[in-house]
Amino acid sequence: MPFDTFPAHRRLKGASAMPSEDAATLSAPPDTAAPDAGGARPPAGDYARIEHVAQRTGLTKRTLRYYEEIGLLAPPTRTEGGYRLYSEADVQRLMRIKRLKDLLGFSLAEIREMANIEERREQVRAAWHRETDPHARLTWLDHSEELMRGQLRLVEEKLAGLEEMRMGLRERLATLARLREELHAALAEAEG
């Protein structure tokens, strides 16, 4: 399936069409679900409101809106009343974004690149499963490998930067230890 066949309302800014496999098949839940004890409405059907998504991901509602504004997250489905409704795919994307940011210290631009590659890999995976011709399947595997190597390159670049930082910190700690030893030796000599 070509990348530009996914609905425009689910696409990221600055990227070719982004898939949301369930976007076309999910129906919007009623806008009448009762709030829970915290005042947030529980998920209805396959969608969750921003309060639940924020709670589940550990991100603030403001951050969720910002990610949508900068195109890191596709605009969510909305109720007739204008409330944002997030699919499980949206929540999983947010969890990946948070992990990349927290665990590896990726910038939002790097996260966008990783997420875009991951979504293209999902498209390739779906195409591979639909394909029956072994030659075509090999082509899809090659494409998936190429995408995965791109992700690996980004991770390795980040790890190389972290390793460089670690080596620098170790060198500074060694310098501090040497200076400490010199000062202790000088103090012992002065006192002795």
N, C-alpha and C positions, 0 to 999 in steps of 0.2 A: 504494500500500500504506500503510495507516495506520501511524503511528509506534509504536503500542503492540503490534505483532504480532511484534516480535523477542523472542527468548528472554530471560527475566528474568535469567538468570545472566550475560548479556553486557551488562547495562545499567549505566550510571553512576549513582551515588548522586545524588539531587537533579535528575535529568533524566528526561525521558520515555525510552521504550525506545531503546536505541542499537543500531545494526545491526552485525553482524559477518557479512558475507555468507557467509563460509566456515565459520562456527562449527558450523552444523548438518550440513554435508556432510563435514567433515574427520574422519578417524578418529584416535584417539590412537595415537601411535607406541609401539612396545614400549619397556619400561623397561630394555632391555638393551643399548643402544648403547654401544660402547666409548669411554672417555674419550680426548680428544686429548692432546697433549704437555703442555698446560697444566692438565690434570686436568678440563677441562670436557667435557661430552658434546656431540657434534656434533648438528646438527638431524637429526631423523628425520622423513621425510615432509614435511609442511607445518608442522611445529612445531619450536620451538627451546627449549632449556632456559634458565633464567635466566642462567647463566654466559655463554652465547653471546650472549644479548640484551644483557647488560651490556657485553660486549666490543664488540659491533657498534655500540651506540649511544653508548658513552662514559659511560654512567650507571653508578652503583654498584648492586649488588644491593639494598642498603638503600633506595636511591631508588626502584627499581622497586617494591619492596614498599610503600613509602610512597605512591606514586602510586596503587597499588591500594587502599590503606587509605582515602585521602581521596576516592576515586571518580573520579580523573582518568583512570585506566585500569581498564577492566572486569576483574573477576576472571578470570584466565586459566584455561584448561582445565588439569586436573591428571591425572597418571598415577595408577594404582592405588596406587602408593607415596607419593602426595602431592606429587610434584615439579611445579612450575609449568611449563606448556608454553605458549609464546607463538606465535601465528600470525604470518604475514607482515603482516597488517593491524595487529596489535598493535605490531609493530616499526616500521611506517611511522608509526603514531600517535605512538609515543615519539620518533621522529626529528623529527616536526613540533613536538611539545612542546618538545624540546630547542632547536630552532631559534628558536621564539618566545621562549623564556626567554633564550637566549644572544644572539641577534641584536637583539631589540627590548626586552629587559628586562621582558617581560610577567610579571605576578604569576601565581601558580597559578590564582587565580580568573579572571583574564583569559584564561589559556590554556584553562581549562575551557570558557569561553564560546565562544572561537574554535573549539575542537575540536568542541563540540556543534553549532555552526552548520555546520562542515565536514561532519560526519556527516549532518546533515539534508539538506545539499546533495547528498550521495551518494545518499540515498534519493530525492530529487526527480529526480536524473539517471537513476536506474534506472527510476523511474516514467515519465519522459519517453520513454525508449527502448522501454518496453513499450507505450506509448500509440500508437494509430494515428489517432485523431480530432484534426484540426488545432486545433479549439477547446480541447480538453482539453490539448493540447500547449502552446498559448499560456498557459493557466493555470499549467502546470508551469514554463514559462519565467518568468512573472511571479513565481512563488514563489521560484524560484532567484535571480532578480535581487534580490528583497527580502532574502534571506538574505545574498547577497554584499555588498549595501550595508551590512548590519549588520557584517560583517567589516571592510569598508573604513572604517566609522565608528570601530571600535576601533583600527585601524592609524593613522588620521588623528589620533585623540586622542593616541595614544602619540607620533607624530611631532611634534605641536604642543607637547607637553610637552618633548620633546627639543630642539626648535627654541628654545623659551623658555630652556631651560638653556644652550644654545649661545650665545644672545645675551647672557645674563647673564655667562658666562665671557669672552666677547669684550669686554664692557664693563669687567670687572675687569682684563683684560689691558691695555686701553687706559689705565685708571687707573694701573696699575703702570708702564707706559711713560712716562706723563706725570710721575709722581713721580720716576722714574729720571732723566728729562731735567732736572727741577727740581733734583735733588740734584747732578747733574753740573755744572749751571750754577752752583750755589752753591759747589761745590768749586773750579771754575775761577776764580770771582770771588775766593774766599778765598786761592787760591794766586797769583793774578796781580796 
